[in-house]
Amino acid sequence: MTDKELKRLNRGELLEMLIIQMEENEELKKKLVEAETALANRRIEISESGTLAEAALRLNGVFEAADQAAAQYLENIRSRAEEGTSVHEQFGS
């Protein structure tokens, strides 16, 4: 709307336009707050998923180390069995 058209409007019409603009402004503010909240929640989800992924990787490393230790233990038992030494004799139990 041009300035000339605005000047031709009466007070009631101008007030009505102002009210409509205020309502639209309030609606946009609400949508902005919702969008900011959704974004913050998404950032938290992404951050937590990164943390969970890191934890899973760390646990995976622990499991790999435990698997290697178990394999080494079994190999040691097999080696001792081939030598004729029991596990009890080896550890003095």
N, C-alpha and C positions, 0 to 999 in steps of 0.2 A: 504494500500500500504506500502510496506517495505522500509526501508532506501535505500537498494540496488536498488530497482525499481525507487525510486525518483532520485537517482544519475544518472540514465541512461536517464532521460528525458532531452530534450533540453530546452533552455531558453523560447521559445514560449509556449511549453507545460506547463512549470511551471507557466508562467504568466497567461495562460488560467485557470489553476487550481486555482490560487490565485483570479482571477476575479470571478470565480464561487463561491468560498468560501466567498468572500466579499458580493456577491449578496445574498447568503443564509443567511449570518449574518445580512444584512439589513432587509431581509424579517422576520427573527426571531425577530429582534428588534421591527418591526412594530406590529407583532403578540403579543409580550409581552406588548407593550403599550396598544393595544386593550384589551387584557385580564385584565390588571390592571385597565383600565377605566371601563370595564364591572363589575369587582369585586367591585370597588368603588361605582358604580351606584347601584349595588345589595345591598351593605351595607347600602347605603342611603335609599333604598326602605325598607329594613328590619327595619332600625331604625325608619323611618317614620311610618311604619305599627305598630311598637310597640307603638309609640306615639299615633297613632290613636286609637289603642286598649285601651290604658290607658285612653284616653279622653272619649271613649265610656263607659268604666267602670265607670268613674267619673260621666258622664251624667246619666248613669243608676242609680247610687246612688242618684242623685238629683231627678230623676223621682220617685224613690221609696219613698223618703222623701216627695215629693209633693203628691204622692198617699196616703201616710199615713196621711198627714195633711188634705187632702180632706175627707178621710174616717172618721177621727176624727171630722171634722167640720160637716159632715152629721149626724154622731151619736149624736153630741151635739144638732143639730137642732131637730132630732127625739126625743131625750130625753126631750127637752124643750117643744116640741109639745105635748108630752104625759103629761107633767106637766101643760099644758095650758098656757105657757108663749110664746109669739111671739118673733121672732128674734129682732124686733124693740124694744120691751120692755126690752129685755135682754141687748141690747147694748145702750139703751137710745136714739134711733133715732126717 
